[in-house]
Amino acid sequence: MTEKLKILVCGDVESNFDAIFDKVRNLNKKTPFAFLLCVGNFFSDDGNYEAINKYKLGTKTIPIPTYILGPNSKAQEDIYNKLNINETNNEVCPNLNYLGRKGVYTLSSKFTLAYLSGKQAQEGENKEPWQFDKKDVLSVRNGALKNFSNIDDYRGIDFLLTSQWSAGINESEEKDTSKLISFLSLNVKPRYHFCALNDTHFEKLPFRLPAANIRSIEPVSRFISLAKVNNPAKSKFLYAMNIQPLSEMRLTELMMKSTDEIECPYISMDFSTVFNEEKEASNAQFFWGNPNDNNDQNRRRNRNDQHQNKRFKPMIDQDKCWFCLQSPDVDKHLIISIGEHFYLALAKSPVNDYHVLIIPISHIQAVSHLTDELFRELEIFKKSIKKFYESLNMVPVFFERNYMTSHSIVNAVPISHDLEWQIPETLKDKAEEFSLSFETIPKIESPKDLPEKGAYFIVEFGQETQITRSMKHFPINFGRDLVCAEPLLNCEEKVDWKNCKLPVNIEEDLVRKFKEAYKPFDFNDNEDDSD
């Protein structure tokens, strides 16, 4: 895992090269910084740029890698041309790099930058080379999202760097702002949006960028404007932070709430004024959708209504399924408790003495296929098992694999309460080992919260629920691999159930002991314990 790095961001340099680089050099002596990001005017409008030549010649040096944006005026455009600074010649001098007019760039330190230089061109006017328009904004947005075919896999980016402010941030600073940048921020979901030009240090309270659907995360974003270097008001122009790349962070960290969060300032904005044609609006929505459009909600609502009317017919002959209760092949000596729609059984080749399975009595492929009535009984079983495990000073890990199986099975494996803190890290390690991508989702309250179609693997522990749909080459025994790992049960020899089969008499003895201990918690015998 990548450690946190100390980085710096500064506002308008306006050709005060010695001032900013000397300050960075002094700071870097005390605490090493990884890089410096510059937003706003790097060169001044008065044509004064000769001071950069001593850095180009090497008589003065830039202490750390520094990244700058493009011009914001005709005068600055001329400077870039005179110095031959462009996308193909982006090294201004050692440790000073021009990012470009627009794009997405991932640094070697794994931080991802989305950047947009210049100011927004006015609608109906000819676009100047130092200006941007909606096509540029869509290009940056698409660049950030191009590697994600599934919206649920997109976490956001680390930094959005612009010179101009986004609209909707501060009523007193709306004179020279850009609604296109608001749209861009809403779509690329930056952890930090840095800008300048207004010679103002301003920090908006953190706000959550809305998710596209229930399984997408809502990352927290922070808007920060920085003042000019060495401004007379002594407003803050240099911002230091110690952070970890978003790609290396756990979803639980990204979802962590703070007490000072406010509503997203872009959520109610009408972007039809900048995407004013039907085709443009459609392109702008990509796979996010318009936050003001209720069609997605209506489609989900209709799908949910249809879900309740479904009757799941057996996919195969229940007499030939190992887990259908009416099948002659079911191992009835493993059964612990029978409810109305589910039964509880000792796992075949259990990883420990209290490893059990919650199984539908009739043939249902996955929890996502349950009706609400059946789902309620499943939850009652899980609650009773959780209470039972708690009496043993243990906590449950529940998992279901809807992949290469025809009958739903929810595993319940108890882990020592003292090891509960190890579960998230162990899951992360195992996911990395098998190149799987997990996401944290809200607690499952209904079968509709799970993928209606397609395979998945879901695991629940503590207050956390994580799911993956990275099912290509998915390891069949992943659930057992997780709980058997050294930090948890430390019995990796039991990952493959075929390697640890028990004699029938041992299984019968385990079932008898489980029934006796579980009886006070068995809601099928004690109705008062059903909650």
C-alpha positions as CSV (number, residue, x, y, z in Angstrom):
1,M,0.0,0.0,0.0
2,T,1.3,3.5,-0.9
3,E,2.1,5.6,2.1
4,K,0.8,9.2,2.5
5,L,2.8,11.8,0.6
6,K,3.3,15.5,1.5
7,I,2.4,17.7,-1.5
8,L,2.0,21.5,-2.1
9,V,-0.5,23.5,-4.2
10,C,-0.1,27.2,-4.9
11,G,-2.2,29.9,-6.5
12,D,-1.2,32.5,-9.1
13,V,2.6,32.8,-9.3
14,E,2.4,35.6,-11.8
15,S,6.1,35.4,-12.6
16,N,7.2,35.6,-8.9
17,F,9.4,32.5,-9.5
18,D,12.0,33.2,-6.9
19,A,9.4,33.9,-4.2
20,I,7.6,30.7,-4.6
21,F,10.5,28.4,-5.3
22,D,12.6,29.8,-2.5
23,K,9.7,29.3,-0.1
24,V,9.2,25.8,-1.3
25,R,13.0,25.1,-0.9
26,N,12.9,26.3,2.7
27,L,9.8,24.2,3.5
28,N,11.4,21.2,1.8
29,K,14.4,21.3,4.0
30,K,12.2,20.8,7.1
31,T,9.8,18.3,5.5
32,P,10.4,16.7,2.1
33,F,7.5,17.3,-0.3
34,A,6.7,15.0,-3.3
35,F,5.6,17.7,-5.8
36,L,4.1,21.2,-6.3
37,L,0.9,21.9,-8.3
38,C,0.3,25.4,-9.6
39,V,-3.1,26.8,-10.6
40,G,-4.0,30.2,-12.0
41,N,-1.6,32.5,-13.7
42,F,1.9,31.1,-13.7
43,F,3.1,34.0,-15.9
44,S,2.0,37.6,-15.4
45,D,0.0,39.6,-18.0
46,D,2.6,42.3,-18.2
47,G,4.9,40.2,-20.4
48,N,7.5,39.8,-17.7
49,Y,8.8,36.3,-18.1
50,E,12.6,36.7,-18.4
51,A,13.1,35.6,-14.8
52,I,12.4,32.0,-15.8
53,N,15.5,32.0,-18.0
54,K,17.9,31.5,-15.0
55,Y,16.0,28.3,-14.2
56,K,16.2,27.2,-17.8
57,L,19.9,27.9,-17.8
58,G,20.4,26.1,-14.5
59,T,21.8,29.1,-12.5
60,K,18.8,28.6,-10.2
61,T,16.9,25.4,-9.5
62,I,13.4,24.3,-8.7
63,P,13.6,22.1,-5.6
64,I,10.7,19.6,-6.4
65,P,8.8,18.4,-9.4
66,T,6.3,21.2,-10.3
67,Y,3.3,21.1,-12.6
68,I,1.7,24.2,-14.2
69,L,-1.5,24.9,-16.2
70,G,-1.8,26.8,-19.5
71,P,-2.4,30.5,-20.2
72,N,-5.5,32.5,-19.2
73,S,-5.1,35.5,-21.5
74,K,-3.8,36.6,-24.9
75,A,-0.7,38.1,-23.2
76,Q,0.1,34.8,-21.4
77,E,-0.6,32.9,-24.6
78,D,2.2,34.9,-26.3
79,I,4.6,34.0,-23.5
80,Y,3.9,30.3,-23.9
81,N,4.5,30.6,-27.6
82,K,7.8,32.6,-27.1
83,L,9.1,30.0,-24.7
84,N,7.9,27.2,-27.0
85,I,5.8,25.6,-24.2
86,N,3.2,23.2,-25.6
87,E,1.9,19.6,-25.2
88,T,4.8,18.2,-27.2
89,N,7.5,20.3,-25.5
90,N,6.1,20.3,-22.0
91,E,9.4,20.5,-19.9
92,V,9.9,24.2,-19.4
93,C,13.1,23.5,-17.4
94,P,14.3,20.8,-15.0
95,N,11.5,20.0,-12.5
96,L,9.0,22.4,-14.2
97,N,6.4,20.6,-16.4
98,Y,3.5,22.0,-18.4
99,L,0.5,19.7,-18.0
100,G,-1.3,21.0,-21.1
101,R,-4.6,22.7,-22.0
102,K,-6.8,19.9,-20.8
103,G,-6.5,16.2,-19.9
104,V,-6.1,13.6,-17.2
105,Y,-2.7,12.6,-16.0
106,T,-1.6,10.0,-13.4
107,L,1.7,10.8,-11.6
108,S,4.3,8.1,-10.8
109,S,3.1,8.5,-7.2
110,K,-0.3,7.2,-8.4
111,F,-2.1,10.6,-7.8
112,T,-4.5,11.3,-10.7
113,L,-5.0,14.9,-11.9
114,A,-7.8,16.2,-14.2
115,Y,-6.8,19.6,-15.4
116,L,-8.5,22.4,-17.5
117,S,-6.5,25.5,-18.4
118,G,-7.8,28.9,-19.3
119,K,-11.2,30.6,-19.0
120,Q,-14.6,29.6,-20.4
121,A,-15.4,30.9,-23.8
122,Q,-18.6,32.9,-24.1
123,E,-21.5,31.1,-25.9
124,G,-21.8,32.4,-29.5
125,E,-18.3,34.0,-29.6
126,N,-15.2,32.7,-31.3
127,K,-13.1,30.6,-28.9
128,E,-9.6,31.9,-28.3
129,P,-6.7,29.4,-27.9
130,W,-6.5,30.2,-24.2
131,Q,-10.2,29.5,-23.6
132,F,-12.2,26.3,-23.2
133,D,-15.7,25.3,-24.2
134,K,-18.1,22.4,-23.6
135,K,-16.2,20.1,-26.0
136,D,-13.0,20.5,-23.8
137,V,-15.0,19.8,-20.7
138,L,-16.5,16.7,-22.1
139,S,-13.0,15.6,-23.3
140,V,-11.7,15.8,-19.7
141,R,-14.7,14.1,-18.3
142,N,-14.5,11.3,-20.8
143,G,-10.7,11.0,-20.2
144,A,-11.4,10.4,-16.5
145,L,-14.1,7.8,-17.1
146,K,-12.8,6.0,-20.2
147,N,-11.4,3.0,-18.4
148,F,-14.6,2.4,-16.5
149,S,-17.3,0.5,-18.3
150,N,-19.3,0.2,-15.1
151,I,-20.2,3.3,-13.1
152,D,-20.0,1.4,-9.8
153,D,-16.2,0.9,-10.3
154,Y,-15.5,4.6,-10.6
155,R,-14.2,6.2,-7.4
156,G,-13.3,9.7,-8.6
157,I,-9.9,11.4,-9.0
158,D,-7.5,13.0,-6.6
159,F,-7.3,16.5,-7.9
160,L,-9.2,18.7,-10.3
161,L,-7.0,21.7,-11.3
162,T,-8.5,24.7,-13.0
163,S,-7.7,28.4,-13.1
164,Q,-11.2,29.6,-13.1
165,W,-13.7,29.0,-10.3
166,S,-16.7,26.8,-10.7
167,A,-20.1,28.4,-10.5
168,G,-22.3,28.0,-7.5
169,I,-19.5,28.0,-4.9
170,N,-19.7,31.5,-3.4
171,E,-22.4,34.1,-4.2
172,S,-19.9,37.0,-3.7
173,E,-17.5,35.5,-6.3
174,E,-20.0,34.6,-9.1
175,K,-18.8,37.3,-11.5
176,D,-16.1,35.3,-13.3
177,T,-17.1,31.7,-12.7
178,S,-17.8,28.7,-15.0
179,K,-20.8,26.5,-15.0
180,L,-18.9,24.1,-17.3
181,I,-16.4,23.6,-14.5
182,S,-19.2,22.9,-12.1
183,F,-20.4,20.2,-14.5
184,L,-16.9,18.8,-14.7
185,S,-16.5,18.6,-11.0
186,L,-19.9,16.9,-10.6
187,N,-18.9,14.3,-13.1
188,V,-15.2,13.5,-12.4
189,K,-15.7,13.7,-8.6
190,P,-12.4,15.2,-7.3
191,R,-11.3,14.8,-3.7
192,Y,-9.9,18.3,-4.1
193,H,-10.7,21.0,-6.6
194,F,-8.0,23.7,-6.6
195,C,-8.3,27.0,-8.6
196,A,-7.1,30.6,-8.4
197,L,-7.5,33.9,-10.5
198,N,-9.7,35.7,-8.0
199,D,-6.8,36.6,-5.7
200,T,-8.8,35.0,-2.8
201,H,-8.2,32.3,-0.4
202,F,-11.5,30.5,0.0
203,E,-12.3,27.0,1.2
204,K,-15.8,25.6,0.9
205,L,-17.0,23.2,3.5
206,P,-16.7,19.6,2.3
207,F,-19.6,18.2,0.3
208,R,-20.6,14.9,-1.1
209,L,-20.9,14.5,-4.8
210,P,-24.1,12.5,-5.6
211,A,-23.9,8.9,-6.7
212,A,-25.3,7.6,-10.0
213,N,-27.1,4.8,-8.2
214,I,-27.4,3.0,-4.9
215,R,-24.2,1.0,-5.3
216,S,-22.0,3.9,-6.4
217,I,-20.0,5.7,-3.7
218,E,-20.6,9.3,-2.9
219,P,-17.1,10.8,-2.4
220,V,-16.4,13.9,-0.4
221,S,-15.0,16.8,-2.4
222,R,-13.3,20.0,-1.2
223,F,-13.2,23.3,-3.1
224,I,-10.1,25.4,-2.4
225,S,-9.2,28.7,-4.0
226,L,-5.7,30.1,-3.4
227,A,-4.5,33.7,-3.6
228,K,-1.6,35.3,-5.5
229,V,1.9,34.6,-4.4
230,N,3.1,37.3,-2.0
231,N,-0.2,39.2,-2.2
232,P,-0.3,42.4,0.0
233,A,-3.3,41.1,2.0
234,K,-1.1,38.1,3.0
235,S,-3.9,35.7,2.0
236,K,-3.0,32.1,1.8
237,F,-1.4,31.2,-1.5
238,L,0.3,27.9,-0.6
239,Y,-1.5,24.9,0.6
240,A,0.2,21.8,2.1
241,M,-1.3,18.4,2.7
242,N,-0.4,14.9,3.6
243,I,-2.5,12.4,1.7
244,Q,-2.7,9.0,0.1
245,P,-3.6,8.4,-3.5
246,L,-7.3,7.7,-3.9
247,S,-6.5,4.4,-5.8
248,E,-4.8,3.1,-2.7
249,M,-7.5,4.0,-0.2
250,R,-10.1,1.7,1.2
251,L,-13.7,2.5,0.3
252,T,-14.6,2.8,4.0
253,E,-12.1,5.7,4.2
254,L,-13.6,7.4,1.2
255,M,-17.1,7.0,2.6
256,M,-16.2,8.3,6.0
257,K,-18.4,11.3,7.0
258,S,-17.3,14.5,8.7
259,T,-19.5,16.6,11.0
260,D,-19.2,19.8,8.8
261,E,-20.5,18.4,5.5
262,I,-22.9,20.5,3.4
263,E,-25.1,19.8,0.5
264,C,-23.4,19.6,-2.9
265,P,-23.6,23.1,-4.5
266,Y,-23.9,21.7,-8.0
267,I,-26.8,19.2,-7.4
268,S,-29.6,21.6,-8.3
269,M,-27.8,23.4,-11.1
270,D,-29.5,23.4,-14.6
271,F,-26.8,22.5,-17.1
272,S,-29.2,22.7,-20.1
273,T,-28.0,26.3,-20.5
274,V,-24.5,25.1,-21.4
275,F,-25.7,21.9,-23.1
276,N,-28.6,23.3,-24.9
277,E,-29.2,20.8,-27.7
278,E,-30.8,17.4,-27.2
279,K,-27.8,15.6,-28.7
280,E,-25.3,17.5,-26.6
281,A,-27.4,16.9,-23.4
282,S,-27.4,13.2,-24.2
283,N,-23.6,13.2,-24.7
284,A,-23.1,15.2,-21.6
285,Q,-25.0,12.6,-19.5
286,F,-22.7,9.8,-20.6
287,F,-23.5,7.1,-18.0
288,W,-24.0,9.4,-15.1
289,G,-27.4,10.8,-16.1
290,N,-28.7,14.3,-15.3
291,P,-29.1,14.8,-11.6
292,N,-32.3,16.7,-12.3
293,D,-33.8,13.9,-14.4
294,N,-36.2,11.5,-12.6
295,N,-36.3,9.0,-15.4
296,D,-33.6,6.8,-13.8
297,Q,-35.6,6.8,-10.6
298,N,-38.8,5.9,-12.4
299,R,-37.1,3.1,-14.2
300,R,-35.8,1.7,-11.0
301,R,-39.2,2.1,-9.3
302,N,-40.9,0.2,-12.2
303,R,-38.2,-2.5,-12.0
304,N,-38.8,-2.8,-8.2
305,D,-42.5,-3.1,-8.7
306,Q,-41.9,-5.9,-11.3
307,H,-39.6,-7.6,-8.9
308,Q,-42.4,-8.1,-6.4
309,N,-44.6,-9.7,-9.0
310,K,-42.0,-12.3,-9.9
311,R,-42.4,-16.0,-9.0
312,F,-39.1,-17.8,-9.2
313,K,-39.6,-21.1,-10.7
314,P,-37.2,-24.0,-10.1
315,M,-34.4,-23.9,-12.6
316,I,-33.6,-27.6,-12.2
317,D,-35.3,-30.7,-10.9
318,Q,-35.4,-30.2,-7.1
319,D,-35.2,-33.9,-6.5
320,K,-31.7,-33.8,-8.0
321,C,-30.4,-30.8,-6.1
322,W,-28.1,-31.5,-3.1
323,F,-29.6,-28.6,-1.2
324,C,-33.3,-28.6,-1.9
325,L,-34.8,-30.1,1.3
326,Q,-37.1,-32.4,-0.6
327,S,-34.2,-34.0,-2.4
328,P,-33.3,-37.5,-1.4
329,D,-29.6,-36.5,-1.8
330,V,-29.7,-33.8,0.9
331,D,-27.6,-34.6,4.0
332,K,-30.4,-34.5,6.5
333,H,-28.1,-35.4,9.4
334,L,-26.5,-31.9,9.0
335,I,-29.8,-30.0,9.6
336,I,-29.9,-27.9,12.7
337,S,-33.2,-25.9,12.4
338,I,-36.0,-25.7,9.8
339,G,-38.0,-22.5,9.3
340,E,-40.8,-21.7,6.9
341,H,-38.7,-20.9,3.9
342,F,-35.1,-21.7,5.0
343,Y,-33.2,-24.3,7.0
344,L,-30.0,-24.1,8.9
345,A,-27.3,-26.8,8.5
346,L,-23.8,-27.5,9.5
347,A,-21.5,-26.9,6.6
348,K,-20.0,-29.9,4.9
349,S,-16.4,-29.9,5.9
350,P,-16.8,-26.9,8.2
351,V,-13.8,-24.6,8.8
352,N,-14.7,-24.7,12.5
353,D,-17.3,-26.3,14.8
354,Y,-19.8,-23.5,14.3
355,H,-19.6,-22.9,10.6
356,V,-23.2,-23.2,9.3
357,L,-25.2,-22.6,6.1
358,I,-28.5,-20.8,5.7
359,I,-30.3,-22.4,2.7
360,P,-33.6,-21.9,1.0
361,I,-35.9,-24.9,1.3
362,S,-37.1,-24.7,-2.3
363,H,-34.8,-24.1,-5.3
364,I,-33.7,-20.5,-5.5
365,Q,-30.5,-19.6,-7.1
366,A,-29.5,-16.4,-5.2
367,V,-30.5,-14.0,-2.4
368,S,-31.1,-11.5,-5.2
369,H,-33.9,-13.7,-6.4
370,L,-35.8,-13.8,-3.1
371,T,-39.2,-12.2,-2.5
372,D,-39.4,-9.7,0.4
373,E,-41.1,-12.3,2.5
374,L,-38.3,-14.8,2.1
375,F,-35.7,-12.2,2.6
376,R,-37.2,-11.2,6.0
377,E,-36.9,-14.8,7.2
378,L,-33.3,-14.9,6.0
379,E,-32.6,-11.8,8.1
380,I,-34.2,-13.4,11.1
381,F,-31.9,-16.4,10.7
382,K,-28.9,-14.2,10.5
383,K,-29.9,-12.2,13.6
384,S,-30.4,-15.3,15.6
385,I,-27.0,-16.7,14.5
386,K,-25.3,-13.4,15.3
387,K,-26.8,-13.5,18.9
388,F,-25.6,-17.1,19.3
389,Y,-22.1,-16.3,18.2
390,E,-22.0,-13.3,20.5
391,S,-22.8,-15.6,23.4
392,L,-19.6,-17.4,22.5
393,N,-17.6,-14.1,22.3
394,M,-17.5,-14.5,18.5
395,V,-18.7,-12.4,15.5
396,P,-20.1,-13.7,12.2
397,V,-18.8,-13.4,8.7
398,F,-21.7,-14.0,6.3
399,F,-20.9,-14.5,2.6
400,E,-22.8,-15.7,-0.5
401,R,-21.3,-16.6,-3.9
402,N,-23.8,-16.2,-6.8
403,Y,-21.4,-17.8,-9.3
404,M,-21.2,-21.3,-10.6
405,T,-23.9,-22.5,-8.2
406,S,-27.6,-23.2,-8.8
407,H,-28.9,-23.0,-5.2
408,S,-28.4,-20.1,-2.9
409,I,-26.2,-20.7,0.2
410,V,-25.3,-18.1,2.8
411,N,-22.3,-19.1,4.8
412,A,-22.0,-18.0,8.4
413,V,-18.6,-18.4,10.0
414,P,-17.7,-17.2,13.5
415,I,-14.5,-15.4,14.2
416,S,-13.1,-14.5,17.6
417,H,-14.4,-11.1,18.7
418,D,-10.7,-10.2,19.5
419,L,-9.9,-10.7,15.8
420,E,-12.8,-8.7,14.3
421,W,-10.6,-5.7,13.5
422,Q,-8.5,-8.0,11.3
423,I,-11.4,-8.9,8.9
424,P,-11.4,-5.7,6.7
425,E,-7.6,-5.8,6.2
426,T,-7.7,-9.6,5.5
427,L,-10.4,-9.1,2.9
428,K,-8.3,-6.3,1.2
429,D,-5.2,-8.5,1.2
430,K,-7.2,-11.5,-0.3
431,A,-8.8,-9.3,-2.9
432,E,-5.4,-8.0,-4.0
433,E,-4.0,-11.6,-4.0
434,F,-6.7,-12.6,-6.5
435,S,-6.9,-9.3,-8.4
436,L,-10.5,-8.7,-7.3
437,S,-12.2,-5.3,-6.9
438,F,-14.5,-5.0,-3.9
439,E,-16.7,-2.0,-3.1
440,T,-18.5,-1.1,0.2
441,I,-22.2,-0.7,-0.1
442,P,-25.0,0.1,2.3
443,K,-26.5,-2.7,4.4
444,I,-28.7,-4.9,2.2
445,E,-32.3,-4.1,3.2
446,S,-34.0,-5.9,0.3
447,P,-33.2,-8.3,-2.5
448,K,-33.6,-5.3,-4.8
449,D,-30.3,-3.9,-3.4
450,L,-28.4,-6.8,-5.0
451,P,-27.7,-7.2,-8.7
452,E,-30.8,-8.5,-10.3
453,K,-28.9,-10.1,-13.1
454,G,-25.3,-11.4,-13.2
455,A,-22.9,-13.1,-10.8
456,Y,-21.6,-11.6,-7.6
457,F,-19.9,-12.4,-4.3
458,I,-21.0,-10.5,-1.2
459,V,-19.5,-10.6,2.3
460,E,-20.9,-9.0,5.5
461,F,-19.1,-8.4,8.8
462,G,-19.7,-6.0,11.6
463,Q,-21.4,-2.9,10.1
464,E,-19.8,-3.4,6.8
465,T,-21.1,-5.0,3.5
466,Q,-18.8,-5.5,0.5
467,I,-19.5,-6.9,-2.9
468,T,-17.6,-7.7,-6.1
469,R,-18.8,-8.5,-9.6
470,S,-15.2,-9.1,-10.8
471,M,-16.2,-12.7,-11.5
472,K,-13.8,-13.6,-14.4
473,H,-11.6,-16.4,-13.0
474,F,-13.2,-15.9,-9.6
475,P,-11.8,-18.4,-7.1
476,I,-14.6,-20.7,-6.1
477,N,-13.3,-21.1,-2.5
478,F,-12.7,-17.3,-2.0
479,G,-15.1,-17.2,1.0
480,R,-13.3,-20.0,2.8
481,D,-10.0,-18.6,1.7
482,L,-10.9,-15.3,3.5
483,V,-12.0,-16.8,6.8
484,C,-9.2,-19.5,6.9
485,A,-6.5,-16.9,6.4
486,E,-3.7,-16.7,9.0
487,P,-4.9,-13.5,10.7
488,L,-8.4,-15.0,11.2
489,L,-8.9,-18.8,11.7
490,N,-5.3,-19.7,10.6
491,C,-6.4,-23.0,9.0
492,E,-5.5,-22.6,5.4
493,E,-5.5,-26.3,4.9
494,K,-9.3,-26.1,5.1
495,V,-9.7,-23.7,2.1
496,D,-10.8,-26.6,-0.1
497,W,-13.7,-28.4,1.5
498,K,-12.7,-31.7,-0.2
499,N,-9.5,-31.8,1.9
500,C,-11.2,-31.7,5.3
501,K,-14.2,-34.0,5.1
502,L,-15.4,-35.4,8.4
503,P,-16.8,-38.9,9.1
504,V,-20.6,-38.9,9.5
505,N,-20.4,-39.7,13.2
506,I,-18.3,-36.6,13.9
507,E,-20.7,-34.5,11.9
508,E,-23.6,-35.9,13.9
509,D,-21.8,-35.1,17.1
510,L,-21.1,-31.5,16.0
511,V,-24.8,-31.0,15.0
512,R,-26.0,-32.3,18.3
513,K,-23.7,-30.0,20.2
514,F,-24.7,-27.0,18.0
515,K,-28.4,-27.7,18.5
516,E,-28.1,-27.8,22.2
517,A,-26.1,-24.6,22.4
518,Y,-28.2,-22.8,19.8
519,K,-31.6,-23.7,21.2
520,P,-32.1,-20.5,23.2
521,F,-31.6,-18.5,20.0
522,D,-33.6,-20.7,17.6
523,F,-36.6,-18.6,16.7
524,N,-38.3,-21.7,15.3
525,D,-38.5,-23.1,18.8
526,N,-38.7,-19.7,20.6
527,E,-40.9,-17.1,18.9
528,D,-39.8,-14.4,21.4
529,D,-36.3,-14.5,19.9
530,S,-37.4,-13.7,16.4
531,D,-36.3,-10.1,16.5
